[in-house]
Amino acid sequence: MDRTRQLWIWLLSLLAVSFAVLLLVGRDISIQAPPLPAKVVTANGETVFTRAEMQRGRQVWQSMGGMQLGSIWGHGGYVAPDWSADWLHRESLALLDLWAQRDLGGAFESLNEEHKALLQRRLQTEMRRNTFEASTDTITISNDRAVAIERVAKHYVNLFGNDPATAELRENYAMKNDTVPDAGHRAAMTSFFWWTAWAATTERQGRTTTYTNNWPSEPLVGNRPPSSTFIWSAFSVTFLLAGIALLGWHHAVTHGRREKEHDLPAKDPLREIAVTPSMRATAKYFWVVLALFLAQIMLGAMTAHYQVEGQLVYSYEAAEILPYSITRTWHTQLAVLWIATAWLGTGLYIAPAISGHEPRFQALGANILWACLLIIVVGSFAGQWLAVMQKLGLERNFWFGHQGWEYVDMGRFWQWFLFIGLMLWLVLVGRALWPALKEKSESRHITMLFFLSAVAIGLFYGAGLFWNEHTALSMIEYWRWWVVHLWVEGFFEVFATAVIAFLFTRLGLIPTPTATVAVLFATIIFMAGGVLGTLHHLYFAGTSIAVLALGASFSALEVVPLAYIGFEAYEHWKLSSATPWMQRYKWPVMFFLAVSFWNLVGAGLFGFLINPPLSLYYMQGLNLTPLHGHTALFGVYGMLGVGLVLFCLRGMLPNLIWNEGVLKTSFWCFNIGLALMALLTLLPLGTLQLIAAIDKGYWYARSAEFMQQPVVDLLVWLRVPGDIVFSAGAVALAWFVASLWLRPRSDDSEAQIAQ
């Protein structure tokens, strides 16, 4: 059995076992999810909330932007508080004050330490005791707790309305006035907030940990990291070290094996590829990529600015037209859309280049798909704006408005439209690749891996269709991370690896058998931790200890290949100067080098910083999370998207002379700007929040009291230099691409062709 076949068997077996376990875990999550009762009643039988009210409240929360304005269970935005933690803290204080005033004749804060300790122990017993009765589908609470709930609910009803008493707090949270103008809707939303806090502080039946594994940190109710977070964090580090050691041993054994002599081509082989009509049609994809990218940067700057001016942007009341929740929605959604569009265009360009086959109506299909993408972007964005402005109505919101789930915010109709578009893309790529898939050649394995990763990209977006409007919150998080983690961080990675291997083999720089083995081995290493590593997002989402154990173990393995990313970068650098004509591909390769760097820093160092359970217990939803998100999403996938676009443009317009100075400016502005953004703002601000969360509780690290400190304002303003430098890089890239058509400089001399 040859080595390539062995690797295929290993890869397919690994995927089969990993997904079987992931699906079994999903079944466990559906069973272990916190119950949503038919009703919540007081000890004397009065109804406080009903299931219908809590479901309605979640609909209201989703329609106003959901996770884009504050967060639930730590997932979402960073300016407004985490509503679960905020409600939990406010209800605890309300209950303590109620008892202190009635039983001890003074406010809780005025009591001596002994009395405070007695009341806190009473509070912990009250809040942590599980009074859910499955037989009656009812949660029973004390009459005192019902009074505390009423007081806290009044605060939220005022906050999400237009009450002058909470105007300053709305500004601090970057909320527009009348975020939810309907008073009935605001009241219903408070019931949903209460339920998320109830799950975070109520112990599972027969356990000493809450439904969210004691998250968030809240000293008042005794929420502190359970022992499992310590144990599995230690194992996580152990698995990381063991994985690095094993991969190091493998590299030591295989490094230096003599390869067959390989003659490098005298001329650029890609210049000989005939550019077909469908390949030329992909140019418009790359124009859209740049437009979406520039829009994303503009919205990102606006979103960051709301953090210091609340409802204003340079003294203009922008929140009344484009509130924070909509600018953040579009900013995060555009990040995925422009990168995905770059890769879709690359797939359509590469497929005919691999096979040398242009199917009938391929260009028409590419043009129809491009038009569909524009309709999806415009239509989904319009629906989200109407939803956030409360103009769409709750009945239509789920299908056409704002679902409220970060990165998968678009309405279900637009999700289906995008999924159908991805199926069309898959058909277009598959029919163009078919001759190469049938041909028994050396490159068939790379072609097959490229096609299978394209299939996965198309199909796995469908995981976002597996929930409905009233699916349990824990199950929505489970499927949501299939899309965000598996789709983006998993199969995009495989797709990119296969595309880069194809490019280097077609350039004649790497022998095809060598590249095939390398690509298959790299895919195995990435997917070994990548599939089950999805679970590290679900430690505190109403799941069991099994999720925490598996997520901690396998997410550590995700970092293992990144420890040796420098070898890949060195190989790419060597290839960039292997022959004189490779100078034509200097900047695409430079972007691939940047991918390697940010893979190590953003995905590796900053990713593992927040991955172990004990770390994430305190860091989830703090600015250390976007530190990883920005440096990994753009640093890895964005840089890779730009590099692939440049490769396609070089092949599409082979005789044009590139403005190297503009590309150099773009490259370094991207890297320097991203580094400044991370080091001047996200890292120090996240660290300060971490200290606050450990010292005083998670609620405080996300509170207006903490976030409105002068030092926080200063750190947010320090994003400006990095943003300006980064934006200059985007403008330079846009100018470079536009100049290829607006001011083309061609050199068709024999000397140029020889290169």
Salt bridges, closest charged atoms under 4 A:
ASP86 OD2 - ARG90 NE 2.96
GLU91 OE2 - ARG145 NE 2.50
ASP103 OD1 - ARG102 NE 3.18
ASP103 OD2 - ARG122 NH1 3.05
GLU109 OE1 - LYS116 NZ 3.54
ASP137 OD2 - ARG51 NH2 2.31
ASP144 OD1 - ARG102 NH1 2.81
GLU203 OE2 - ARG128 NE 2.88
GLU218 OE1 - HIS89 ND1 2.99
ASP268 OD2 - ARG584 NE 3.13
GLU309 OE1 - HIS305 NE2 2.43
GLU395 OE2 - ARG56 NH2 3.49
GLU406 OE2 - ARG328 NH2 2.88
GLU477 OE1 - HIS75 NE2 3.35
GLU477 OE2 - ARG480 NE 2.72
GLU489 OE1 - HIS485 ND1 3.64
GLU558 OE2 - HIS485 NE2 3.18
GLU558 OE1 - HIS536 ND1 3.68
GLU571 OE2 - LYS574 NZ 3.64
ASP723 OD1 - ARG719 NH2 3.54
